[in-house]
Structures are given as C-alpha cells and as structure tokens.
Amino acid sequence: MSFARVLLAGVAFAAVSPAVLADDRGHQVYTRWCIACHGVGPDKPGTGALQAKYKGSVPALLEERNDLTADLVKMYVRRGVSVMPPFRKTEISDEDLNALAAYLSKRSP
C-alpha cells in the first residue's frame, strides 16, 4: 500500500468522532449482552415482558425507546429487575456499561 493511502486512511480514521466510536461500542455491548433477551422476535423474554408491562405505551424494544436515561440503564444492568439478572463488572466493565448506557439513552431528550 502506498504511503499516500496509508496517510489517507489514518486521516479518515482520526476524523471519526468519539461519539461515533462510543455509539459503535455501545451497540457492540448491546449485541453481546442484551439482544438475546431484548431483540426482535417472540422468543425474546425481555422484549415480551416490556410489551406486557407497557402495553404499547412505550416501545418494547430498548433500541427504540426515547425515555431511557444513562443512569437508569446502568441501574438496571447492575441490579437486575424481575427475571433480568444483574451483571457484574467482571461481565460488563464500567467502560462498556457507560458505552451501553450512552447508546440506549441517545434518543432521550
């Protein structure tokens, strides 16, 4: 690869904002730890439980919610709720939790 291409690739990578990188990391954490229960489909117990609880007043899919704050996400992840288990720092690090919380709360006012 030519020096110019390497330089151009480096500039393009550096131009990616920290917010975009954090959003990507948050999505990766969500995909790794949350989607099995909170994804789309009838076999997703977290989505089903939220649908039953809110009866359509808010979206059952976490990625579609606009009422989640970062602090609320962190609390539920660390403490658990109902049948959702708590996640320890050895499972989801504080850095990953911060990225996840930012990702899920980005639609909140």
N, C-alpha and C positions, 0 to 999 in steps of 0.2 A: 504494500500500500504506500502511496506517495506521501511525502511529508505534508503536502497541502491537504490531502484527505484526512490525515490524522489530526491536523490542526483544526480543520473544519468540524470534524466530529467532536473534538474537545470543546470547541466554542458552542456547538449545538447542545451538548450535554450541560455545560455550565449555564446556558440560558434557561434551562428548566427551573422553574421557581421552586423554592422549598415547599410551598403549599401543594404543588402538584405532586412532588415526591412523597409528602406526608399522606396525601389522599390515596396515592397508589399503595403505600404501605398499609394504610388503614383498610383498604379493600382486600389486600392480601391476608391480613389478620382476620377479617370478617370471613373470607373464603375458607381459611384454615380452621377456624374455631366455631363459627356461628351458623354458616349456611346449612349444615346438616340438619339443624332444628328450625332455623328461621328463613329457609329458602322458599322457593315456589313449589307447590305440589301438595297433594293430600297426605303424603307421608311425612310431613314436616310438623312435628308436635308443637314447636314454639309458635309457628305461624297459625296453626289451628287454635291454640289456646288464646292467642291475641284476637283472633277473629271472633271466638266465642265470647271473650270478655268485653270487647268494644262494639260488637255487633255492627261493624261498618262505620262507626262514628269517627274512627281514625284507621288508616291503613294497617292491615295485619302484617305486612312486610316491613321490616325495620328499615330497609333502604328507601322506602317511600315515605317514611314518617317525617314530619316537619316540626314535631313537638319534643324531640329528644334533645336534652342538653348534654354536654360532655360530662358533667358531674353525675347526672342520672345514669348514663351508660356505665360509667366507672363503678357506681354503687351496685348496680345490678350484676355486673361482671364479677366483682369481688365478693359480694354477699350471696348472690343467687336469689331466686324468687320462685315460689311454688315448686315445681319439679326441676327447674333450671338449677344446676349445681353452681356453687361458687368456683371461680377459677383462681388458683394460687399464682403468685408471682413467678413460681418455677414453671408454670404453664404459659401464662401470658405475662410477659415482662411489663414493667411500668411504662417503658418506651412504646411497646406495642399497644398497650392499653390506651395510652394517650393518642396514638395514631388512630386506633379504632374509634375512640370517643369523638375525635375530630371528624372522622369520616361519617359517622352516623348522625352527628349533630350539625353538619354543614347546611342542612336545609332549614334549621331552626332560626327564627328571627333574632 
